[in-house]
Amino acid sequence: MEALIVQNGNAYEEGLREFWEPLKAYQLFLDGTEQLNSFMDR
């Protein structure tokens, strides 16, 4: 897959509902884990 075409999608965090909060928290967790792993590999 090289591209996605999305209509009626939300591009801003302000429009996200509370439903997405757990996914946002999980993404922050993953981002932090990635940074920690790269630091520990030094």
Backbone torsions as a table, in degrees:
resi	resn	phi	psi	omega
1	MET	NA	133.5	-178.7
2	GLU	-112.8	-17.8	-178.1
3	ALA	-158.6	153.9	172.8
4	LEU	-120.1	136.2	173.9
5	ILE	-113.8	116.6	-175.4
6	VAL	-122.4	130.7	175.4
7	GLN	-111.6	148.1	177.9
8	ASN	61.4	29.1	177.4
9	GLY	-93.4	157.9	-179.9
10	ASN	-95.3	127.8	-179.3
11	ALA	-104.6	-1.0	-175.4
12	TYR	-126.0	142.9	179.9
13	GLU	-64.4	-28.9	-177.8
14	GLU	-59.8	-27.9	-177.6
15	GLY	-89.7	-3.5	-179.3
16	LEU	-77.4	140.5	-179.6
17	ARG	-88.2	171.2	-179.8
18	GLU	-59.9	-23.6	179.1
19	PHE	-53.7	-33.7	-174.4
20	TRP	-86.6	-6.4	-176.8
21	GLU	-56.1	-45.7	178.5
22	PRO	-60.9	-36.4	178.9
23	LEU	-69.8	-37.6	176.9
24	LYS	-64.8	-41.1	178.1
25	ALA	-63.9	-40.4	178.5
26	TYR	-64.1	-40.5	178.4
27	GLN	-63.7	-41.4	176.8
28	LEU	-62.6	-38.4	177.0
29	PHE	-61.9	-45.8	-180.0
30	LEU	-64.0	-42.2	179.3
31	ASP	-61.9	-42.0	178.5
32	GLY	-66.4	-38.4	179.2
33	THR	-64.2	-41.1	179.0
34	GLU	-61.7	-43.6	179.4
35	GLN	-65.8	-41.4	179.3
36	LEU	-64.2	-43.9	179.7
37	ASN	-61.8	-42.1	179.7
38	SER	-66.9	-34.6	177.4
39	PHE	-67.7	-42.2	-177.9
40	MET	-70.5	-22.8	179.6
41	ASP	-76.0	-9.7	-178.1
42	ARG	-69.6	NA	NA
